[in-house]
Amino acid sequence: MSKSFFVSDIHFGLQAGQEESVKMERFEKLCGIIAEEGDSLYMVGDILDYWMEFRHVIPKYFDGFLCLLKGLVRQGIPVHYYAGNHDFYLGDFFDRSLGVQTWYGTQEVVIKGKRFVITHGDGLDRSDIGYRLFVKLVRNRFNVSLLSHLQPDLAIAIMRKFSRLSRRHGGSNMHREADFLVQYADAMAGEKDFDYFICGHSHVRGRKKLSNARSEYINLGTWINGAYPYGVFEEGVFSLKQL
């Protein structure tokens, strides 16, 4: 029970029924592996393609996913959820009702003696004014509260529209986005001491040694292309794997 697991960009709720069913089956398999071998799970953004939180209603579409998270927490496995540009506002349901710790932006953590920088990867380009305004809109507490008081089906439809807007804004060139993330990690490695820069967002799975010859960039990839990648950190070594 000494493995830390990482996954990103599953985008539950995006695809057709059969593809969604397969993704849920694979996620259930991953949770089974974590329950047997793991001591923590880090979900690095865009696990859900959209999320809308209400005071008295839980969107039923994601009930299987939520139950799996609750099961891990009940077994004493810490679960961390980093909000991405699709599951952009998680509210307090995950923390309060599931025991899942939620995070926004870039976080620096120490895991088993190694320093990690963990971020979904969105919003790092300070020159992207359009996206920064979009984030302020969708994470504004007044706007979120207003949506949560609408009829649930209508509110969820609006959130799905926001999700499509985010995809349209950021999805035109994933390889260019991946190049930017590597450059960003490389610049950070010149200023901070860390071992691993973990991200998602671009959907381009891969790893690269940074120019300081010690730190490493790792992108966890996506589950929307028929592959089911994840990361494992064990005994000081980070590995990329497939289900």
C-alpha positions in Angstrom: 0.0 0.0 0.0 2.7 2.5 -1.0 1.7 3.6 -4.5 0.3 7.0 -5.4 -1.9 7.0 -8.4 -2.5 9.9 -10.9 -5.1 10.4 -13.7 -6.5 13.3 -15.7 -8.8 14.2 -18.6 -11.3 11.4 -18.4 -14.1 13.8 -19.4 -17.0 11.8 -18.0 -20.2 13.0 -19.7 -18.6 14.0 -23.0 -19.0 11.0 -25.3 -21.7 8.6 -26.5 -23.2 6.0 -24.3 -20.9 3.0 -25.1 -17.7 5.0 -24.8 -18.9 6.4 -21.5 -19.7 2.9 -20.2 -16.2 1.7 -21.1 -14.6 4.6 -19.4 -16.6 3.9 -16.3 -15.7 0.2 -16.4 -12.0 1.2 -16.7 -12.2 3.7 -13.9 -13.9 1.1 -11.7 -11.0 -1.2 -12.5 -8.5 1.5 -11.6 -10.2 2.1 -8.3 -10.0 -1.6 -7.6 -6.2 -1.5 -8.2 -5.9 1.6 -6.0 -7.9 -0.1 -3.2 -5.5 -3.1 -3.3 -2.2 -1.4 -3.9 -2.5 2.4 -3.4 -2.3 4.9 -0.6 -3.6 8.0 -2.5 -5.3 9.1 -5.7 -4.6 12.5 -7.5 -7.1 13.4 -10.1 -5.5 16.2 -12.2 -8.5 17.9 -13.7 -11.2 17.4 -16.3 -12.3 14.2 -14.8 -15.8 15.4 -15.4 -16.7 17.2 -18.6 -19.0 19.5 -16.6 -20.3 19.7 -13.0 -23.2 21.6 -11.5 -23.8 21.5 -7.7 -27.2 22.0 -6.2 -28.2 22.3 -2.5 -30.6 19.3 -2.6 -29.9 17.5 -5.9 -27.0 15.4 -7.1 -26.8 15.0 -10.9 -27.5 11.3 -11.4 -25.3 10.9 -14.4 -22.2 10.8 -12.3 -23.5 8.7 -9.4 -21.2 5.7 -10.3 -18.2 7.9 -10.3 -19.1 9.5 -7.0 -19.7 6.1 -5.4 -16.3 4.9 -6.4 -14.6 7.9 -4.9 -16.6 7.5 -1.7 -15.5 3.9 -1.5 -11.9 4.8 -1.7 -12.2 7.4 1.0 -14.0 4.9 3.2 -11.1 2.6 2.9 -8.8 5.4 4.2 -7.3 6.3 0.8 -6.9 10.1 0.4 -8.4 11.4 -2.8 -7.3 14.8 -4.2 -9.2 16.5 -7.0 -7.6 19.3 -9.0 -10.2 21.4 -10.9 -9.6 21.7 -14.6 -11.1 23.9 -17.3 -14.2 21.7 -17.6 -14.9 20.6 -14.0 -14.1 24.2 -13.2 -16.1 24.8 -10.0 -16.4 21.8 -7.7 -18.3 23.6 -4.8 -18.0 21.9 -1.4 -19.9 18.7 -2.1 -16.7 16.7 -2.8 -15.0 17.9 0.4 -18.1 17.8 2.7 -20.0 14.8 1.5 -17.3 12.6 -0.1 -14.2 13.5 1.9 -12.4 14.3 -1.4 -10.0 17.3 -1.1 -10.4 19.8 -3.9 -7.8 22.1 -5.2 -7.6 25.0 -7.7 -4.6 26.2 -9.7 -1.0 25.0 -9.3 0.0 23.2 -6.0 3.3 22.1 -4.7 3.3 19.0 -2.6 5.8 16.5 -1.2 5.0 12.8 -1.8 7.2 10.2 -0.2 10.2 12.6 -0.1 9.9 13.9 -3.7 8.7 17.4 -4.6 5.7 17.5 -7.0 4.2 20.5 -8.9 0.7 19.4 -9.7 -1.6 21.5 -12.0 -4.2 20.7 -14.6 -2.4 23.0 -17.0 -5.1 25.5 -17.9 -4.7 29.2 -17.2 -0.9 29.2 -17.0 -0.6 31.5 -20.1 -0.9 35.0 -18.5 -1.3 36.5 -21.9 -4.6 34.6 -22.6 -6.9 37.3 -21.4 -10.0 35.6 -22.9 -9.5 32.5 -20.9 -8.8 34.4 -17.7 -12.1 36.3 -18.1 -13.9 33.0 -18.7 -12.5 31.5 -15.5 -13.6 34.6 -13.5 -17.1 34.2 -15.0 -17.6 30.5 -14.3 -15.9 30.5 -10.8 -17.7 33.6 -9.6 -19.6 32.6 -6.5 -22.6 34.8 -7.3 -22.9 33.3 -10.8 -22.6 29.8 -9.4 -25.2 30.5 -6.7 -27.5 31.9 -9.4 -27.2 28.8 -11.6 -27.8 26.5 -8.6 -31.2 28.0 -8.0 -32.4 27.3 -11.5 -34.3 24.2 -12.5 -31.6 21.5 -12.5 -31.9 20.4 -16.1 -31.7 24.0 -17.3 -28.7 24.7 -15.1 -26.8 21.6 -16.3 -27.5 22.5 -19.9 -25.9 25.9 -19.2 -22.9 24.3 -17.6 -22.5 21.9 -20.6 -22.6 25.0 -22.8 -19.7 26.5 -20.8 -17.9 23.3 -21.2 -18.2 23.5 -25.0 -17.0 27.1 -24.9 -13.9 26.0 -23.0 -13.2 23.2 -25.5 -13.7 25.6 -28.4 -11.3 28.1 -26.9 -8.5 25.7 -25.9 -8.8 22.7 -28.2 -7.7 24.0 -31.5 -4.1 22.8 -31.2 -3.3 20.4 -28.4 0.3 19.9 -29.5 0.9 23.6 -29.3 -0.6 23.5 -25.8 1.6 20.6 -24.9 4.7 22.6 -26.1 3.7 25.5 -24.0 3.3 23.3 -20.9 6.8 21.9 -21.4 8.2 25.4 -21.7 6.3 26.5 -18.7 7.6 23.6 -16.6 11.2 24.2 -17.9 11.0 27.9 -16.9 9.6 26.9 -13.4 12.5 24.4 -13.0 14.9 27.3 -13.3 13.3 29.0 -10.4 12.0 26.2 -8.1 13.4 23.0 -6.7 11.1 20.1 -7.7 11.3 16.5 -9.0 8.1 16.2 -11.1 5.8 18.6 -12.9 2.5 16.7 -13.3 -0.3 18.0 -15.6 -2.9 17.1 -18.1 -5.0 19.5 -20.2 -3.3 19.1 -23.6 -4.3 15.4 -23.9 -0.8 14.7 -25.2 0.6 12.0 -23.0 4.3 12.0 -22.4 7.3 12.8 -20.3 10.5 14.9 -20.8 13.6 15.7 -18.8 13.8 19.4 -18.2 16.9 21.5 -18.9 18.1 21.4 -15.3 18.7 17.7 -16.0 17.0 16.7 -12.8 13.3 17.7 -12.9 10.8 15.9 -15.2 7.7 17.0 -17.0 4.9 14.4 -17.1 1.6 14.8 -19.0 -1.0 12.1 -18.0 -2.9 12.1 -21.3 -6.6 11.6 -21.8 -9.2 8.8 -21.8 -11.3 10.1 -24.8 -9.3 8.5 -27.6 -9.8 4.8 -26.6 -6.7 4.6 -24.4 -6.8 4.6 -20.6 -3.5 6.0 -19.2 -2.6 6.7 -15.6 0.5 7.3 -13.5 1.9 5.5 -10.5 4.6 6.8 -8.1 6.3 4.1 -6.2 9.6 3.9 -4.4 10.8 7.2 -5.8 10.0 6.4 -9.4 7.1 7.7 -11.5 5.7 5.4 -14.2 3.1 5.9 -16.9 0.8 3.0 -17.4 -2.3 1.9 -19.3 -5.3 0.0 -18.2 
